[in-house]
Each structure stands twice: as C-alpha cells, then as structure tokens.
Amino acid sequence: MEEYDGLIVALLSAALMIFYIFIEARPKGSHFVESVKNTITRFFRSR
C-alpha cells in the first residue's frame, strides 16, 4: 500500500482542485466560500 501513497495524494489533490475550479470559476462566481465563512463566523459569535 505504501507504493500507492503518492498516487492517492495526487488523485485527492486533483479532485479537490477540480471541485474548487468548478465551484469558484464561473462568470458570476459563487458564494460557496462566503457561505461557509458566514456559517463558521455565526457558530463562533459571542452572545
């Protein structure tokens, strides 16, 4: 299994890069990162 570690890392990074490009690289853009940031900010907001 150790000989496939580099291949697994390369495939995982390629999949994440393709996901990021698909979500963010659009004519009007997307609000995916902004919505995640707002959710995290709302979770850690002091009351």
N, C-alpha and C positions, 0 to 999 in steps of 0.2 A: 504493500500500500504506500510505502514511503516514496517509491519512484513516481507515483501519481500526484503527490502533493503539489508540485509546481503546476501541473495541468489543472488541478481543481481550483487553485488560486487564480489562475489565468482565466478560466471559464467563469468563475464567480465575479471577478472584476469586470469582465466583458459584459456579463449580464447586467450588472449594476450600472455600468456606463451606458449601455443601450437603453435601460429604463430611464435614466436621468435625461438623456438626449430626447427620448420620445416624449417625456413629460414637459420638459422645460423649453425645448427648441421648437416653438410654434410661432406663427405670425403674431398672435396677441399675447403669447406667453401663457403661463398657467400660474395658479395660486397655490400649488401643492406645498412648496417650501414655506410660504407665508402662512398657510393654514396650520401646518404642523407647528410652526413657531408660535402662533397665537394660542394653540392648544397647550403647549408647554408653558407659555407665559401665564395663561389663565390658571394652570394647575399650581404653579409656584407663587401666585399672587398672594400677598399677605392680606388678611381680613381685618 
